[in-house]
Amino acid sequence: MMERVEYDFEVSVEFINGTNSFWVPTPLDEREEVGHTGIVDIGDDQTIFQKLVSLVHETGHIIFSINNTKFKEHRRIILFEESLAWYLGYDYALSVGVEINLKEYTQCVEEALQLYKEIR
């Protein structure tokens, strides 16, 4: 799926030390120079399933950013954006033929969203 995400969204997917994963969009004025629209960093200290789930979630953020004009009025609602990213990423994975155990995925989603609730 990593290569497919890189191709479909013109991003670079890289592995970094640790368990955290995130997406960093490339500023518009730098995209031509660097050749991609952003970098998805996936923590290498995760299981294979966790890496897949992280990539799926970060892909959801990419899809959200492409279509953010639809959701602009909700941009400040962190839980909304995070929930949407989980959904969009999962939907994309299914559309490219990557099947993910829904029960395990849902558990990951619930755990991640709970962390955001605890921060507030």
DSSP file (Angstrom, degrees, kcal/mol; ACC not computed):
  #  RESIDUE AA STRUCTURE BP1 BP2  ACC     N-H-->O    O-->H-N    N-H-->O    O-->H-N    TCO  KAPPA ALPHA  PHI   PSI    X-CA   Y-CA   Z-CA
    1    1 A M     >        0   0    0      0, 0.0     4,-2.5     0, 0.0     5,-0.2   0.000 360.0 360.0 360.0 -28.7    0.0    0.0    0.0
    2    2 A M  H  >  +     0   0    0      1,-0.2     4,-2.4     2,-0.2     5,-0.2   0.928 360.0  45.3 -57.3 -48.3    2.9    2.3    0.7
    3    3 A E  H  > S+     0   0    0      1,-0.2     4,-2.3     2,-0.2    -1,-0.2   0.875 111.7  53.4 -64.1 -37.2    3.9    2.6   -3.0
    4    4 A R  H  > S+     0   0    0      2,-0.2     4,-3.2     1,-0.2     5,-0.2   0.912 109.4  47.6 -65.0 -42.9    0.2    3.1   -4.0
    5    5 A V  H  X S+     0   0    0     -4,-2.5     4,-2.2     2,-0.2     6,-0.4   0.919 111.4  51.4 -63.7 -43.7   -0.2    6.0   -1.6
    6    6 A E  H  X>S+     0   0    0     -4,-2.4     4,-1.0    -5,-0.2     5,-0.8   0.919 116.4  41.0 -59.4 -43.0    3.1    7.5   -2.8
    7    7 A Y  H  <5S+     0   0    0     -4,-2.3     3,-0.3     2,-0.2    -2,-0.2   0.946 116.5  46.6 -70.2 -50.2    1.9    7.3   -6.4
    8    8 A D  H  <5S+     0   0    0     -4,-3.2    -2,-0.2     1,-0.2    -1,-0.2   0.829 127.8  25.0 -65.0 -33.6   -1.8    8.3   -5.9
    9    9 A F  H  <5S-     0   0    0     -4,-2.2    28,-0.3    -5,-0.2    -1,-0.2   0.356  99.2-122.1-116.7   4.5   -1.0   11.3   -3.7
   10   10 A E  T  <5 +     0   0    0     -4,-1.0    27,-3.9    -3,-0.3    28,-0.5   0.923  66.0 136.1  52.6  49.9    2.5   12.3   -4.8
   11   11 A V      < -     0   0    0     -5,-0.8     2,-0.5    -6,-0.4    28,-0.2  -0.757  55.7-122.6-118.0 167.4    3.9   11.9   -1.2
   12   12 A S  E     -a   39   0A   0     26,-2.3    28,-3.1    -2,-0.3     2,-0.6  -0.962  19.9-155.9-110.7 126.3    7.0   10.4    0.2
   13   13 A V  E     +a   40   0A   0     -2,-0.5     2,-0.3    26,-0.2    28,-0.2  -0.909  22.2 171.6-104.4 124.9    6.4    7.6    2.8
   14   14 A E  E     -a   41   0A   0     26,-3.0    28,-2.9    -2,-0.6     2,-0.4  -0.912  30.5-123.5-132.3 155.6    9.4    7.2    5.2
   15   15 A F  E     -a   42   0A   0     -2,-0.3     2,-0.3    26,-0.2    28,-0.2  -0.850  29.2-175.5-101.2 137.4   10.1    5.3    8.3
   16   16 A I  E     -a   43   0A   0     26,-2.3    28,-3.2    -2,-0.4    29,-0.3  -0.839  34.2 -86.5-125.3 163.3   11.3    7.1   11.4
   17   17 A N  S    S+     0   0    0     -2,-0.3     3,-0.2    26,-0.2     2,-0.2  -0.446  88.3  22.6 -68.9 140.3   12.5    6.0   14.9
   18   18 A G  S    S-     0   0    0      1,-0.1    27,-3.1    -2,-0.1    -2,-0.1  -0.575  94.6 -71.1 107.6-166.4    9.8    5.5   17.5
   19   19 A T  S    S+     0   0    0     -2,-0.2    24,-0.3    25,-0.2     2,-0.2   0.531  90.5 102.1-109.1 -11.1    6.1    4.8   17.5
   20   20 A N        -     0   0    0     -3,-0.2     2,-0.3    22,-0.1    -4,-0.2  -0.506  47.1-171.7 -80.6 144.0    4.7    8.1   16.4
   21   21 A S        +     0   0    0     21,-0.2     2,-0.3    -2,-0.2    21,-0.2  -0.981  13.1 155.8-132.0 146.1    3.4    8.6   12.8
   22   22 A F  E     -B   41   0A   0     19,-2.1    19,-3.0    -2,-0.3     2,-0.4  -0.986  34.9-121.3-162.3 165.7    2.3   11.8   11.1
   23   23 A W  E     -B   40   0A   0     -2,-0.3    17,-0.2    17,-0.2   -10,-0.0  -0.961  17.9-167.6-117.8 133.5    1.9   13.6    7.8
   24   24 A V  E     -B   39   0A   0     15,-2.9    15,-2.5    -2,-0.4     2,-0.1  -0.962  16.9-141.1-121.6 112.3    3.6   16.8    7.0
   25   25 A P  E     -B   38   0A   0      0, 0.0    13,-0.3     0, 0.0    12,-0.1  -0.451  18.5-120.8 -71.7 144.4    2.4   18.7    3.9
   26   26 A T        -     0   0    0     11,-2.3     5,-0.1    -2,-0.1     0, 0.0  -0.698  35.3-104.9 -81.0 132.1    4.9   20.4    1.7
   27   27 A P    >>  -     0   0    0      0, 0.0     3,-2.1     0, 0.0     4,-0.9  -0.273  30.0-116.8 -55.4 143.7    4.3   24.1    1.4
   28   28 A L  G >4 S+     0   0    0      1,-0.3     3,-0.8     2,-0.2     4,-0.4   0.852 113.1  55.2 -53.3 -41.0    2.8   25.0   -2.0
   29   29 A D  G 34 S+     0   0    0      1,-0.2    -1,-0.3     2,-0.1     4,-0.2   0.572 111.3  45.5 -73.8  -6.9    5.8   27.1   -3.1
   30   30 A E  G <> S+     0   0    0     -3,-2.1     4,-2.4     2,-0.1     5,-0.3   0.504  85.6  91.1-108.7  -8.4    8.2   24.2   -2.4
   31   31 A R  H <X>S+     0   0    0     -4,-0.9     4,-2.3    -3,-0.8     5,-0.5   0.882  86.6  48.2 -60.7 -43.1    6.3   21.4   -4.1
   32   32 A E  H  45S+     0   0    0     -4,-0.4    -1,-0.2     1,-0.2    -2,-0.1   0.907 113.7  48.6 -64.5 -40.2    7.9   21.7   -7.6
   33   33 A E  H  45S+     0   0    0      1,-0.2    -2,-0.2    -4,-0.2    -1,-0.2   0.910 119.8  34.9 -66.4 -44.5   11.4   21.8   -6.1
   34   34 A V  H  <5S-     0   0    0     -4,-2.4    -2,-0.2     2,-0.2    -1,-0.2   0.698 100.3-132.1 -88.6 -19.8   11.0   18.8   -3.8
   35   35 A G  T  <5S+     0   0    0     -4,-2.3     2,-0.3    -5,-0.3    -3,-0.1   0.643  71.9  76.4  82.4  14.4    8.8   16.7   -6.1
   36   36 A H  S   <S-     0   0    0     -5,-0.5   -25,-0.2    -6,-0.2    -1,-0.2  -0.983  72.8-130.1-151.0 163.2    6.1   15.7   -3.6
   37   37 A T  S    S-     0   0    0    -27,-3.9   -11,-2.3   -28,-0.3     2,-0.3   0.481  82.9 -33.9 -93.2  -3.5    3.1   17.2   -1.8
   38   38 A G  E     - B   0  25A   0    -28,-0.5   -26,-2.3   -13,-0.3     2,-0.4  -0.952  58.2 -98.6 167.8 176.1    4.2   16.0    1.6
   39   39 A I  E     -aB  12  24A   0    -15,-2.5   -15,-2.9    -2,-0.3     2,-0.6  -0.982  17.7-156.3-124.5 131.9    5.9   13.3    3.7
   40   40 A V  E     -aB  13  23A   0    -28,-3.1   -26,-3.0    -2,-0.4     2,-0.5  -0.945  14.2-160.9-104.1 116.8    4.2   10.6    5.7
   41   41 A D  E     -aB  14  22A   0    -19,-3.0   -19,-2.1    -2,-0.6     2,-0.5  -0.875   3.9-165.5 -99.9 127.5    6.5    9.5    8.5
   42   42 A I  E     -a   15   0A   0    -28,-2.9   -26,-2.3    -2,-0.5   -21,-0.2  -0.957  24.2-119.5-115.3 124.4    5.7    6.0   10.0
   43   43 A G  E     -a   16   0A   0     -2,-0.5     3,-0.3   -24,-0.3   -26,-0.2  -0.415  14.9-151.1 -63.2 130.6    7.2    5.0   13.3
   44   44 A D  S    S+     0   0    0    -28,-3.2     2,-0.7     1,-0.2   -25,-0.2   0.593  84.3  77.4 -82.4  -9.4    9.4    1.9   12.9
   45   45 A D  S    S+     0   0    0    -27,-3.1     2,-0.3   -29,-0.3    -1,-0.2  -0.311  80.2  93.5 -95.5  51.2    8.8    0.7   16.4
   46   46 A Q  S    S-     0   0    0     -2,-0.7   -26,-0.0    -3,-0.3   -28,-0.0  -0.913  81.5 -99.2-133.9 159.6    5.3   -0.6   15.6
   47   47 A T     >  -     0   0    0     -2,-0.3     4,-2.4     1,-0.1     5,-0.2  -0.302  43.1-102.7 -69.6 166.1    4.0   -4.0   14.5
   48   48 A I  H  > S+     0   0    0      1,-0.2     4,-2.2     2,-0.2     5,-0.2   0.914 125.1  50.2 -56.5 -44.3    3.3   -4.5   10.8
   49   49 A F  H  > S+     0   0    0      1,-0.2     4,-2.8     2,-0.2    -1,-0.2   0.915 109.4  50.2 -62.6 -43.3   -0.5   -4.0   11.5
   50   50 A Q  H  > S+     0   0    0      1,-0.2     4,-2.6     2,-0.2    -1,-0.2   0.876 109.3  51.7 -63.5 -37.3    0.2   -0.8   13.4
   51   51 A K  H  X S+     0   0    0     -4,-2.4     4,-2.5     2,-0.2    -1,-0.2   0.914 111.4  47.4 -64.1 -42.3    2.3    0.5   10.6
   52   52 A L  H  X S+     0   0    0     -4,-2.2     4,-2.7     2,-0.2    -2,-0.2   0.935 112.7  48.4 -63.2 -46.3   -0.5   -0.3    8.1
   53   53 A V  H  X S+     0   0    0     -4,-2.8     4,-2.6     1,-0.2    -2,-0.2   0.900 111.5  50.6 -61.8 -41.2   -3.1    1.4   10.4
   54   54 A S  H  X S+     0   0    0     -4,-2.6     4,-2.7     2,-0.2     5,-0.2   0.925 111.3  47.7 -62.3 -44.9   -0.8    4.4   10.7
   55   55 A L  H  X S+     0   0    0     -4,-2.5     4,-2.1     1,-0.2    -2,-0.2   0.908 111.8  50.5 -63.2 -41.5   -0.4    4.7    7.0
   56   56 A V  H  X S+     0   0    0     -4,-2.7     4,-1.6     2,-0.2    -2,-0.2   0.930 112.4  47.0 -61.3 -45.7   -4.1    4.3    6.4
   57   57 A H  H  X S+     0   0    0     -4,-2.6     4,-1.4     1,-0.2    -2,-0.2   0.931 112.3  48.3 -63.6 -46.6   -4.9    7.1    9.0
   58   58 A E  H  X S+     0   0    0     -4,-2.7     4,-1.9     1,-0.2    -1,-0.2   0.846 107.1  57.4 -65.2 -32.1   -2.3    9.5    7.6
   59   59 A T  H  X S+     0   0    0     -4,-2.1     4,-2.6     1,-0.2    -1,-0.2   0.881 101.8  56.6 -62.6 -37.6   -3.7    8.8    4.1
   60   60 A G  H  X S+     0   0    0     -4,-1.6     4,-2.5    25,-0.2    -1,-0.2   0.889 104.7  51.5 -59.5 -39.4   -7.0   10.0    5.5
   61   61 A H  H  X S+     0   0    0     -4,-1.4     4,-2.5     2,-0.2    -1,-0.2   0.898 109.1  50.7 -63.8 -39.9   -5.4   13.3    6.5
   62   62 A I  H  X S+     0   0    0     -4,-1.9     4,-1.9     2,-0.2    -2,-0.2   0.944 111.6  46.7 -62.2 -47.5   -4.0   13.7    3.0
   63   63 A I  H  X S+     0   0    0     -4,-2.6     4,-1.8     1,-0.2    -2,-0.2   0.909 111.8  51.9 -61.4 -42.4   -7.5   13.1    1.5
   64   64 A F  H  < S+     0   0    0     -4,-2.5    -1,-0.2     1,-0.2    -2,-0.2   0.914 108.5  50.6 -59.5 -43.5   -9.0   15.5    3.9
   65   65 A S  H >< S+     0   0    0     -4,-2.5     3,-0.8     1,-0.2    -1,-0.2   0.852 108.1  52.6 -66.8 -33.3   -6.4   18.2    3.0
   66   66 A I  H 3< S+     0   0    0     -4,-1.9     3,-0.3     1,-0.2    -1,-0.2   0.887 121.5  32.0 -66.2 -38.6   -7.2   17.7   -0.7
   67   67 A N  T >X S+     0   0    0     -4,-1.8     3,-1.7    -5,-0.2     4,-0.6   0.079  81.5 124.0-105.0  22.1  -10.9   18.2   -0.1
   68   68 A N  T <4  +     0   0    0     -3,-0.8     4,-0.3     1,-0.3     3,-0.2   0.676  60.2  71.6 -65.7 -16.6  -10.6   20.6    2.9
   69   69 A T  T >4 S+     0   0    0     -3,-0.3     3,-0.7     1,-0.2    -1,-0.3   0.860  94.8  55.5 -66.1 -30.9  -12.7   23.3    1.2
   70   70 A K  T <4 S+     0   0    0     -3,-1.7    -1,-0.2     1,-0.2     3,-0.2   0.856 119.7  31.3 -63.1 -34.3  -15.8   21.1    1.8
   71   71 A F  T >< S+     0   0    0     -4,-0.6     3,-2.2    -3,-0.2     4,-0.4   0.150  80.4 121.9-113.0  17.6  -15.0   20.9    5.5
   72   72 A K  G X  S+     0   0    0     -3,-0.7     3,-1.5    -4,-0.3     4,-0.2   0.846  72.0  57.4 -54.3 -39.9  -13.4   24.3    6.1
   73   73 A E  G 3  S+     0   0    0      1,-0.3    -1,-0.3    -4,-0.2     3,-0.2   0.700 109.3  47.2 -66.5 -16.5  -16.0   25.3    8.7
   74   74 A H  G X  S+     0   0    0     -3,-2.2     3,-2.4     1,-0.2    -1,-0.3   0.390  78.2 108.8-100.5   1.7  -15.0   22.2   10.7
   75   75 A R  T <  S+     0   0    0     -3,-1.5    -1,-0.2    -4,-0.4    -2,-0.1   0.764  74.6  55.2 -54.5 -31.0  -11.3   22.7   10.5
   76   76 A R  T 3  S+     0   0    0     -4,-0.2     2,-1.1    -3,-0.2    -1,-0.3   0.532  83.8  92.9 -83.2  -4.8  -10.9   23.7   14.1
   77   77 A I    <>  -     0   0    0     -3,-2.4     4,-2.2     1,-0.2     5,-0.2  -0.758  56.5-171.1 -94.7  99.4  -12.5   20.6   15.5
   78   78 A I  H  > S+     0   0    0     -2,-1.1     4,-2.8     1,-0.2     5,-0.2   0.901  82.9  50.4 -59.8 -46.9   -9.7   18.2   16.1
   79   79 A L  H  > S+     0   0    0      1,-0.2     4,-2.6     2,-0.2    -1,-0.2   0.872 109.6  52.8 -63.0 -35.2  -11.8   15.1   16.9
   80   80 A F  H  > S+     0   0    0      2,-0.2     4,-2.6    -3,-0.2    -1,-0.2   0.958 112.3  43.8 -62.7 -50.1  -13.8   15.7   13.7
   81   81 A E  H  X S+     0   0    0     -4,-2.2     4,-2.5    -7,-0.3    -2,-0.2   0.914 115.2  48.6 -63.2 -42.8  -10.7   15.8   11.5
   82   82 A E  H  X S+     0   0    0     -4,-2.8     4,-2.1     2,-0.2    -1,-0.2   0.931 112.9  47.2 -63.8 -45.1   -9.1   12.8   13.3
   83   83 A S  H  X S+     0   0    0     -4,-2.6     4,-2.1    -5,-0.2    -2,-0.2   0.915 112.9  49.7 -61.9 -42.5  -12.3   10.7   12.9
   84   84 A L  H  X S+     0   0    0     -4,-2.6     4,-3.4    -5,-0.2     5,-0.3   0.894 108.1  53.3 -64.1 -40.0  -12.6   11.7    9.3
   85   85 A A  H  X S+     0   0    0     -4,-2.5     4,-2.4     1,-0.2     5,-0.3   0.905 108.1  50.5 -62.2 -41.2   -9.0   10.8    8.6
   86   86 A W  H  X S+     0   0    0     -4,-2.1     4,-1.9     2,-0.2    -1,-0.2   0.928 115.3  43.4 -61.5 -43.7   -9.6    7.3   10.1
   87   87 A Y  H  X S+     0   0    0     -4,-2.1     4,-2.7     2,-0.2    -2,-0.2   0.950 115.0  47.0 -67.3 -49.9  -12.7    6.9    7.9
   88   88 A L  H  X S+     0   0    0     -4,-3.4     4,-2.4     1,-0.2    -2,-0.2   0.890 113.0  49.7 -62.2 -40.1  -11.2    8.3    4.7
   89   89 A G  H  X S+     0   0    0     -4,-2.4     4,-2.6    -5,-0.3    -1,-0.2   0.919 112.2  47.1 -64.3 -43.8   -8.0    6.2    5.1
   90   90 A Y  H  X S+     0   0    0     -4,-1.9     4,-2.3    -5,-0.3    -2,-0.2   0.919 112.1  50.4 -63.6 -43.8   -9.9    3.0    5.7
   91   91 A D  H  X S+     0   0    0     -4,-2.7     4,-1.9     1,-0.2    -2,-0.2   0.898 111.4  48.7 -61.8 -41.1  -12.2    3.7    2.7
   92   92 A Y  H  X S+     0   0    0     -4,-2.4     4,-1.5     2,-0.2    -2,-0.2   0.936 108.8  53.1 -63.8 -46.5   -9.1    4.3    0.5
   93   93 A A  H ><>S+     0   0    0     -4,-2.6     5,-2.9     1,-0.2     3,-0.5   0.923 110.8  47.0 -56.3 -45.8   -7.4    1.1    1.7
   94   94 A L  H ><5S+     0   0    0     -4,-2.3     3,-1.5     1,-0.2    -1,-0.2   0.891 107.8  56.8 -62.0 -39.1  -10.5   -0.9    0.8
   95   95 A S  H 3<5S+     0   0    0     -4,-1.9    -1,-0.2     1,-0.3    -2,-0.2   0.756 108.9  46.0 -67.7 -23.6  -10.7    0.9   -2.6
   96   96 A V  T <<5S-     0   0    0     -4,-1.5    -1,-0.3    -3,-0.5    -2,-0.2   0.256 125.8 -99.1-102.4  12.2   -7.2   -0.2   -3.5
   97   97 A G  T < 5S+     0   0    0     -3,-1.5     2,-0.8     1,-0.2    -3,-0.2   0.614  76.7 137.6  88.5  13.2   -7.7   -3.8   -2.3
   98   98 A V      < -     0   0    0     -5,-2.9     2,-0.5    -6,-0.2    -1,-0.2  -0.836  38.6-156.7 -94.7 113.8   -6.2   -3.7    1.1
   99   99 A E        -     0   0    0     -2,-0.8     2,-0.4    -3,-0.1    -5,-0.0  -0.784  10.0-172.2 -94.3 130.0   -8.4   -5.5    3.6
  100  100 A I        -     0   0    0     -2,-0.5     2,-0.4   -10,-0.1     3,-0.0  -0.971  35.5-105.2-122.8 133.8   -8.0   -4.6    7.2
  101  101 A N     >  -     0   0    0     -2,-0.4     4,-2.7     1,-0.2     5,-0.2  -0.418  30.0-151.6 -58.6 114.1   -9.7   -6.4   10.1
  102  102 A L  H  > S+     0   0    0     -2,-0.4     4,-2.9     1,-0.2     5,-0.2   0.853  91.5  53.7 -62.2 -37.4  -12.5   -4.0   11.0
  103  103 A K  H  > S+     0   0    0      2,-0.2     4,-1.8     1,-0.2    -1,-0.2   0.937 113.3  42.2 -65.0 -45.7  -12.6   -5.1   14.6
  104  104 A E  H  > S+     0   0    0      2,-0.2     4,-2.0     1,-0.2    -2,-0.2   0.899 115.5  50.7 -66.2 -40.1   -8.8   -4.5   15.1
  105  105 A Y  H  X S+     0   0    0     -4,-2.7     4,-2.5     1,-0.2    -2,-0.2   0.930 108.7  51.1 -63.5 -45.8   -9.0   -1.3   13.2
  106  106 A T  H  X S+     0   0    0     -4,-2.9     4,-2.8     1,-0.2    -1,-0.2   0.884 107.8  53.4 -59.8 -39.4  -11.9    0.0   15.2
  107  107 A Q  H  X S+     0   0    0     -4,-1.8     4,-2.3     2,-0.2    -1,-0.2   0.922 109.6  48.1 -62.4 -43.7  -10.0   -0.8   18.4
  108  108 A C  H  X S+     0   0    0     -4,-2.0     4,-2.4     2,-0.2    -2,-0.2   0.908 112.0  50.2 -61.8 -42.1   -7.0    1.3   17.1
  109  109 A V  H  X S+     0   0    0     -4,-2.5     4,-2.8     1,-0.2     5,-0.3   0.945 110.8  48.3 -61.7 -49.1   -9.4    4.1   16.2
  110  110 A E  H  X S+     0   0    0     -4,-2.8     4,-1.9     1,-0.2    -1,-0.2   0.896 112.4  48.9 -60.9 -41.5  -11.0    4.2   19.6
  111  111 A E  H  X S+     0   0    0     -4,-2.3     4,-1.3    -5,-0.2    -1,-0.2   0.917 113.4  46.9 -64.4 -43.2   -7.7    4.1   21.4
  112  112 A A  H  X S+     0   0    0     -4,-2.4     4,-1.3     1,-0.2     3,-0.3   0.924 112.5  48.4 -66.3 -44.6   -6.3    7.0   19.3
  113  113 A L  H  X S+     0   0    0     -4,-2.8     4,-1.9     1,-0.2    -1,-0.2   0.851 105.8  59.0 -65.7 -33.2   -9.4    9.1   19.7
  114  114 A Q  H  X S+     0   0    0     -4,-1.9     4,-2.0    -5,-0.3    -1,-0.2   0.871 100.3  57.0 -62.6 -35.8   -9.4    8.6   23.4
  115  115 A L  H  X S+     0   0    0     -4,-1.3     4,-1.4    -3,-0.3    -1,-0.2   0.901 106.4  49.1 -61.6 -40.6   -5.9   10.1   23.6
  116  116 A Y  H  X S+     0   0    0     -4,-1.3     4,-1.3     1,-0.2    -1,-0.2   0.876 109.4  52.0 -66.5 -36.4   -7.2   13.3   22.0
  117  117 A K  H  < S+     0   0    0     -4,-1.9    -1,-0.2     1,-0.2    -2,-0.2   0.874 108.5  51.2 -66.1 -36.4  -10.1   13.4   24.4
  118  118 A E  H  < S+     0   0    0     -4,-2.0    -1,-0.2     1,-0.2    -2,-0.2   0.800 104.2  57.8 -71.6 -28.7   -7.6   13.1   27.3
  119  119 A I  H  <        0   0    0     -4,-1.4    -1,-0.2     1,-0.3    -2,-0.2   0.875 360.0 360.0 -68.3 -37.4   -5.5   16.0   26.0
  120  120 A R     <        0   0    0     -4,-1.3    -1,-0.3    -3,-0.1    -2,-0.2   0.491 360.0 360.0 -68.7 360.0   -8.4   18.4   26.1
